[in-house]
């Protein structure tokens, strides 16, 4: 069992193919040992991310949401995934904005809403996410012009709230 919670966090990031590789190297952590331990400590990883997410860390909220969505270290729980993706997305985390949009598009843990999906995905797209750009365009083909206008209004309001929240952070 790993005693270093930082190492546990790195394990999860390796599992999700978005690790802090530079940080692993800087910490002198052997990647092969970390990867092997990942299979045994998924519940500890979940606890670590939950603690960090509850402290308001957007990246931890995003990874916690992935754990709930994929059932890593916990049963699949789309409602919890939505909750944590939303919190991360509301802080401007682009990947979370894309995935909360996908959950609205597909009705995972929330009712299907193309308007909300478009709004969230367009925020991720505006930050340069190429997948989000494609998905927004594909989604627009399934929406009425009225729905698109409403989604754009919601996106503008979300963006304004994110900017306001970020301007009050120390």
TORDO-224254 format. One line per 8 residues: their letters; for each residue x, y, z of N, C-alpha, C. Coordinates in Angstrom, 3 decimals. Example, Ala and Ser with C-alpha at 12.3 -4.5 7.8 and 13.67 -1.06 7.14 Angstrom:
% residues 2
as> 13.190,-5.690,7.800,12.300,-4.500,7.800,13.200,-3.300,7.800 ~ 12.850,-2.250,7.080,13.670,-1.060,7.140,12.900,0.030,7.870
END
This chain:
% residues 170
xxxxxxxx> 0.856,-1.184,0.000,0.000,0.000,0.000,0.897,1.241,0.000 ~ 0.608,2.182,-0.854,1.364,3.416,-0.925,0.992,4.303,0.245 ~ 1.997,4.885,0.870,1.750,5.819,1.968,1.753,7.257,1.459 ~ 2.341,7.473,0.334,2.469,8.810,-0.229,1.240,9.111,-1.083 ~ 0.375,10.009,-0.624,-0.851,10.309,-1.370,-0.550,10.939,-2.718 ~ 0.551,11.630,-2.821,0.911,12.194,-4.116,1.148,11.075,-5.131 ~ 1.816,10.026,-4.690,2.062,8.894,-5.577,0.753,8.257,-6.014 ~ -0.207,8.178,-5.096,-1.517,7.634,-5.452,-2.176,8.473,-6.535
xxxxxxxx> -2.066,9.762,-6.415,-2.645,10.640,-7.431,-1.983,10.391,-8.780 ~ -0.699,10.221,-8.772,0.025,9.960,-10.011,-0.388,8.629,-10.613 ~ -0.664,7.650,-9.766,-1.116,6.354,-10.259,-2.381,6.537,-11.077 ~ -3.335,7.250,-10.533,-4.588,7.451,-11.240,-4.359,8.173,-12.546 ~ -3.522,9.158,-12.515,-3.282,9.901,-13.744,-2.664,9.009,-14.805 ~ -1.819,8.092,-14.404,-1.285,7.135,-15.363,-2.396,6.258,-15.906 ~ -3.282,5.815,-15.023,-4.386,4.965,-15.444,-5.262,5.678,-16.455 ~ -5.406,6.959,-16.320,-6.293,7.726,-17.186,-5.555,8.326,-18.384
xxxxxxxx> -4.315,7.954,-18.563,-3.495,8.403,-19.697,-3.292,9.904,-19.739 ~ -3.424,10.555,-18.598,-3.136,11.985,-18.528,-2.365,12.252,-17.243 ~ -1.203,11.650,-17.138,-0.435,11.748,-15.903,0.416,13.006,-15.878 ~ 0.873,13.290,-14.679,1.847,14.361,-14.502,3.228,13.748,-14.687 ~ 3.564,13.416,-15.916,4.802,12.688,-16.161,6.018,13.465,-15.652 ~ 6.040,14.770,-15.867,7.169,15.557,-15.396,7.260,15.519,-13.874 ~ 6.098,15.559,-13.220,6.093,15.524,-11.765,6.540,14.164,-11.248 ~ 6.148,13.090,-11.910,6.611,11.758,-11.521,8.134,11.710,-11.580
xxxxxxxx> 8.675,12.209,-12.685,10.124,12.203,-12.853,10.790,13.059,-11.782 ~ 10.245,14.232,-11.522,10.805,15.137,-10.518,10.768,14.528,-9.124 ~ 9.751,13.713,-8.859,9.625,13.070,-7.557,10.473,11.801,-7.462 ~ 11.072,11.397,-8.576,11.889,10.200,-8.587,11.087,8.920,-8.451 ~ 9.838,8.942,-8.930,8.968,7.778,-8.818,9.156,6.904,-10.049 ~ 9.427,5.634,-9.811,9.593,4.662,-10.888,8.221,4.372,-11.489 ~ 8.020,4.727,-12.747,6.721,4.562,-13.399,6.233,3.120,-13.394 ~ 7.116,2.150,-13.563,6.666,0.757,-13.594,6.099,0.337,-12.246
xxxxxxxx> 6.711,0.787,-11.166,6.193,0.464,-9.834,4.853,1.157,-9.599 ~ 4.749,2.370,-10.070,3.505,3.113,-9.922,2.381,2.432,-10.679 ~ 2.654,2.030,-11.920,1.626,1.367,-12.724,1.184,0.053,-12.090 ~ 2.125,-0.710,-11.541,1.779,-1.974,-10.897,0.910,-1.737,-9.664 ~ 1.244,-0.722,-8.890,0.483,-0.430,-7.674,-0.905,0.103,-7.990 ~ -1.083,0.679,-9.153,-2.378,1.255,-9.527,-3.485,0.223,-9.472 ~ -3.180,-0.986,-9.816,-4.197,-2.031,-9.831,-4.673,-2.389,-8.425 ~ -3.865,-2.111,-7.415,-4.193,-2.511,-6.051,-4.764,-1.383,-5.199
xxxxxxxx> -4.644,-0.144,-5.618,-4.965,0.975,-4.742,-6.030,1.919,-5.294 ~ -6.933,1.429,-6.126,-7.911,2.324,-6.740,-8.838,2.955,-5.706 ~ -9.155,2.254,-4.617,-10.003,2.853,-3.586,-9.283,3.990,-2.869 ~ -7.987,3.830,-2.641,-7.199,4.900,-2.017,-7.123,6.116,-2.942 ~ -6.988,5.859,-4.219,-6.944,6.940,-5.196,-8.260,7.711,-5.164 ~ -9.365,6.978,-5.121,-10.680,7.612,-5.045,-10.768,8.513,-3.819 ~ -10.319,8.031,-2.674,-10.353,8.831,-1.438,-9.501,10.087,-1.568 ~ -8.327,9.924,-2.174,-7.426,11.062,-2.328,-8.057,12.127,-3.218
xxxxxxxx> -8.614,11.695,-4.355,-9.244,12.659,-5.257,-10.476,13.295,-4.637 ~ -11.241,12.530,-3.882,-12.419,13.091,-3.218,-12.007,14.204,-2.264 ~ -10.955,13.967,-1.497,-10.473,14.993,-0.563,-10.063,16.255,-1.315 ~ -9.289,16.096,-2.378,-8.828,17.255,-3.149,-9.993,17.953,-3.863 ~ -10.925,17.162,-4.383,-12.084,17.726,-5.083,-12.943,18.541,-4.122 ~ -13.134,18.023,-2.921,-13.934,18.756,-1.926,-13.271,20.061,-1.520 ~ -11.959,20.149,-1.690,-11.221,21.383,-1.412,-11.316,22.376,-2.574 ~ -11.988,21.964,-3.647,-12.232,22.877,-4.761,-11.238,22.816,-5.897
xxxxxxxx> -10.377,21.817,-5.942,-9.377,21.714,-6.997,-10.023,21.180,-8.277 ~ -10.041,21.988,-9.314,-10.747,21.651,-10.559,-10.224,20.378,-11.209 ~ -8.920,20.200,-11.262,-8.355,19.010,-11.903,-8.742,17.759,-11.115 ~ -8.710,17.830,-9.795,-9.111,16.691,-8.960,-10.596,16.396,-9.147 ~ -11.410,17.429,-9.264,-12.844,17.234,-9.503,-13.065,16.507,-10.819 ~ -12.311,16.881,-11.832,-12.413,16.248,-13.141,-12.043,14.764,-13.062 ~ -10.910,14.459,-12.451,-10.473,13.065,-12.366,-11.403,12.242,-11.475 ~ -11.928,12.842,-10.424,-12.897,12.140,-9.579,-14.139,11.801,-10.399
xxxxxxxx> -14.595,12.747,-11.195,-15.754,12.504,-12.063,-15.486,11.348,-13.022 ~ -14.265,11.286,-13.573,-13.915,10.173,-14.455,-13.993,8.843,-13.716 ~ -13.533,8.828,-12.471,-13.604,7.593,-11.684,-15.048,7.134,-11.532 ~ -15.925,8.077,-11.192,-17.335,7.724,-11.034,-17.967,7.311,-12.360 ~ -17.615,7.994,-13.431,-18.203,7.685,-14.738,-17.763,6.306,-15.233 ~ -16.495,5.969,-14.982,-15.938,4.723,-15.495,-16.000,3.568,-14.500 ~ -16.347,3.862,-13.243,-16.409,2.812,-12.240,-15.045,2.333,-11.788 ~ -14.073,3.223,-11.707,-12.735,2.872,-11.231,-12.646,3.122,-9.730
xxxxxxxx> -12.541,2.050,-8.953,-12.453,2.176,-7.496,-13.794,2.384,-6.824 ~ -14.840,2.388,-7.623,-16.191,2.622,-7.136,-17.164,2.094,-8.188 ~ -18.384,1.776,-7.784,-19.364,1.429,-8.825,-19.619,2.634,-9.738 ~ -19.993,2.373,-10.977,-20.346,3.460,-11.893,-21.468,4.273,-11.256 ~ -21.300,5.601,-11.272,-22.304,6.489,-10.697,-22.316,7.768,-11.537 ~ -23.160,7.774,-12.555,-23.197,8.906,-13.485,-23.663,10.194,-12.816 ~ -24.544,10.088,-11.822,-25.012,11.291,-11.139,-23.852,11.979,-10.408 ~ -23.008,11.185,-9.738,-21.829,11.754,-9.069,-20.848,12.300,-10.090
xxxxxxxx> -20.704,11.604,-11.199,-19.809,12.085,-12.255,-20.271,13.454,-12.752 ~ -21.572,13.588,-12.996,-22.109,14.873,-13.448,-21.809,15.964,-12.429 ~ -22.036,15.665,-11.162,-21.804,16.652,-10.094,-20.362,17.174,-10.134 ~ -19.400,16.249,-10.241,-18.000,16.665,-10.188,-17.523,17.260,-11.508 ~ -18.001,16.756,-12.639,-17.674,17.410,-13.915,-18.184,18.848,-13.906 ~ -19.393,19.033,-13.406,-19.988,20.369,-13.390,-19.154,21.325,-12.533 ~ -18.767,20.868,-11.356,-17.956,21.735,-10.477,-16.632,22.111,-11.139 ~ -16.011,21.156,-11.795,-14.760,21.432,-12.484,-14.991,22.357,-13.680
xxxxxxxx> -16.026,22.069,-14.451,-16.360,22.875,-15.632,-16.668,24.313,-15.246 ~ -17.329,24.497,-14.109,-17.679,25.844,-13.643,-16.451,26.658,-13.242 ~ -15.316,25.976,-13.106,-14.061,26.682,-12.831,-13.274,26.928,-14.122 ~ -13.855,26.507,-15.255,-13.218,26.759,-16.534,-12.343,25.636,-17.047 ~ -12.410,24.468,-16.428,-11.574,23.337,-16.856,-12.157,22.753,-18.143 ~ -11.444,22.933,-19.245,-11.934,22.618,-20.579,-12.364,21.157,-20.751 ~ -11.563,20.224,-20.271,-11.902,18.804,-20.426,-13.202,18.465,-19.709 ~ -13.412,19.072,-18.556,-14.655,18.846,-17.815,-15.839,19.453,-18.564
xxxxxxxx> -15.636,20.591,-19.195,-16.705,21.219,-19.974,-17.127,20.306,-21.122 ~ -16.147,19.698,-21.768,-16.463,18.783,-22.862,-17.244,17.570,-22.349 ~ -16.784,16.977,-21.258,-17.429,15.756,-20.784,-18.791,16.001,-20.149 ~ -18.987,17.124,-19.485,-20.334,17.419,-18.970,-21.271,17.626,-20.159 ~ -20.748,18.230,-21.217,-21.538,18.374,-22.439,-21.919,17.026,-23.032 ~ -20.977,16.105,-23.067,-21.266,14.760,-23.578,-22.318,14.055,-22.719 ~ -22.239,14.259,-21.422,-23.209,13.602,-20.545,-24.613,14.156,-20.790 ~ -24.715,15.463,-21.030,-26.025,16.035,-21.386,-26.478,15.536,-22.758
xxxxxxxx> -25.567,15.439,-23.684,-25.922,14.961,-25.029,-26.458,13.527,-24.985 ~ -25.814,12.690,-24.177,-26.159,11.269,-24.129,-27.135,10.898,-23.020 ~ -27.466,11.853,-22.155,-28.379,11.548,-21.054,-27.762,10.640,-19.999 ~ -26.500,10.820,-19.732,-25.813,10.034,-18.707,-25.885,10.769,-17.367 ~ -26.739,10.295,-16.475,-26.864,10.916,-15.162,-27.707,12.172,-15.141 ~ -28.133,12.620,-16.297,-28.979,13.811,-16.455,-29.921,13.562,-17.627 ~ -31.032,14.290,-17.691,-31.888,14.168,-18.878,-31.141,14.690,-20.118 ~ -31.416,14.110,-21.264,-30.812,14.580,-22.510,-31.181,16.048,-22.719
xxxxxxxx> -30.167,16.857,-23.024,-30.388,18.268,-23.330,-29.324,18.715,-24.326 ~ -29.722,18.828,-25.570,-28.790,19.307,-26.590,-28.391,20.758,-26.332 ~ -29.301,21.521,-25.764,-29.005,22.929,-25.478,-27.869,23.028,-24.455 ~ -27.994,22.294,-23.344,-26.931,22.329,-22.324,-25.652,21.698,-22.853 ~ -25.784,20.623,-23.624,-24.606,19.983,-24.201,-23.846,20.966,-25.096 ~ -24.565,21.645,-25.965,-23.965,22.616,-26.875,-23.297,23.736,-26.084 ~ -23.986,24.235,-25.049,-23.439,25.339,-24.249,-22.094,24.947,-23.633 ~ -22.046,23.791,-22.972,-20.808,23.370,-22.319,-19.716,23.050,-23.336
xxxxxxxx> -20.072,22.313,-24.381,-19.060,21.951,-25.375,-18.512,23.173,-26.094 ~ -19.340,24.181,-26.298,-18.850,25.374,-26.989,-17.831,26.128,-26.134 ~ -17.971,26.055,-24.805,-16.969,26.682,-23.934,-15.629,25.957,-24.063 ~ -15.680,24.638,-24.115,-14.451,23.860,-24.313,-13.859,24.146,-25.690 ~ -14.715,24.234,-26.681,-14.285,24.553,-28.038,-13.585,25.912,-28.084 ~ -14.135,26.879,-27.380,-13.562,28.224,-27.361,-12.164,28.244,-26.737 ~ -11.861,27.220,-25.948,-10.522,27.122,-25.358,-9.566,26.327,-26.250 ~ -10.050,25.950,-27.436,-9.181,25.304,-28.413,-9.286,23.791,-28.496
xxxxxxxx> -10.235,23.191,-27.811,-10.385,21.742,-27.860,-10.982,21.339,-29.205 ~ -10.179,20.650,-30.017,-10.596,20.272,-31.367,-11.749,19.264,-31.356 ~ -11.737,18.322,-30.397,-12.845,17.366,-30.289,-14.138,18.103,-29.988 ~ -14.063,19.071,-29.106,-15.253,19.849,-28.758,-15.780,20.604,-29.982 ~ -14.880,21.145,-30.779,-15.302,21.864,-31.993,-16.098,20.952,-32.913 ~ -15.566,19.747,-33.145,-16.270,18.791,-34.002,-17.629,18.415,-33.409 ~ -17.651,18.189,-32.121,-18.898,17.764,-31.482,-19.953,18.872,-31.485 ~ -19.523,20.101,-31.301,-20.457,21.230,-31.362,-21.062,21.315,-32.761
xxxxxxxx> -20.227,21.180,-33.782,-20.727,21.236,-35.163,-21.697,20.097,-35.456 ~ -21.358,18.895,-35.003,-22.253,17.751,-35.211,-23.566,17.936,-34.459 ~ -23.472,18.444,-33.263,-24.671,18.652,-32.458,-25.565,19.727,-33.075 ~ -24.961,20.768,-33.609,-25.730,21.850,-34.231,-26.594,21.328,-35.377 ~ -26.126,20.307,-36.072,-26.900,19.724,-37.164,-28.165,19.023,-36.683 ~ -28.239,18.721,-35.399,-29.399,18.033,-34.824,-30.335,18.989,-34.084 ~ -29.978,20.275,-34.070,-30.728,21.256,-33.289,-31.462,22.242,-34.197 ~ -32.526,22.818,-33.648,-33.217,23.897,-34.346,-32.434,25.187,-34.146
xxxxxxxx> -32.717,26.170,-34.968,-32.033,27.463,-34.811,-32.373,28.091,-33.461 ~ -33.596,27.873,-32.983,-33.992,28.402,-31.668,-33.187,27.742,-30.551 ~ -32.962,26.445,-30.662,-32.165,25.749,-29.655,-30.717,26.249,-29.652 ~ -30.192,26.492,-30.832,-28.813,26.987,-30.929,-28.697,28.362,-30.292 ~ -29.649,29.238,-30.568,-29.636,30.575,-29.968,-29.699,30.470,-28.448 ~ -30.571,29.603,-27.942,-30.689,29.421,-26.483,-29.388,28.861,-25.914 ~ -28.776,27.905,-26.600,-27.513,27.324,-26.141,-26.408,28.378,-26.104 ~ -26.381,29.252,-27.104,-25.381,30.315,-27.129,-25.588,31.293,-25.980
xxxxxxxx> -26.838,31.577,-25.650,-27.130,32.444,-24.497,-26.662,31.790,-23.206 ~ -26.944,30.484,-23.075,-26.510,29.772,-21.871,-24.986,29.734,-21.775 ~ -24.332,29.528,-22.906,-22.869,29.502,-22.916,-22.295,30.855,-22.496 ~ -22.894,31.930,-22.983,-22.429,33.264,-22.620,-22.596,33.503,-21.114 ~ -23.709,33.043,-20.572,-23.946,33.201,-19.135,-22.964,32.346,-18.319 ~ -22.736,31.123,-18.771,-21.769,30.257,-18.092,-20.379,30.885,-18.118 ~ -19.989,31.390,-19.275,-18.670,32.019,-19.417,-18.537,33.211,-18.487 ~ -19.582,34.008,-18.410,-19.575,35.181,-17.526,-19.431,34.748,-16.066
xxxxxxxx> -20.152,33.716,-15.667,-20.055,33.217,-14.293,-18.664,32.668,-13.987 ~ -18.072,31.975,-14.959,-16.723,31.424,-14.783,-15.712,32.556,-14.631 ~ -15.826,33.573,-15.486,-14.901,34.705,-15.409,-15.054,35.436,-14.079 ~ -16.287,35.592,-13.633,-16.535,36.261,-12.355,-15.919,35.458,-11.215 ~ -16.146,34.147,-11.233,-15.590,33.293,-10.181,-14.067,33.317,-10.185 ~ -13.480,33.241,-11.374,-12.016,33.247,-11.470,-11.414,34.581,-11.081 ~ -12.127,35.666,-11.254,-11.584,36.977,-10.892,-11.576,37.196,-9.378 ~ -12.345,36.387,-8.650,-12.381,36.521,-7.190,-11.433,35.558,-6.492
xx> -10.785,34.668,-7.260,-9.825,33.730,-6.680,-8.533,34.476,-6.353 ~ -7.873,34.071,-5.254,-6.607,34.734,-4.895,-5.495,34.447,-5.867
END
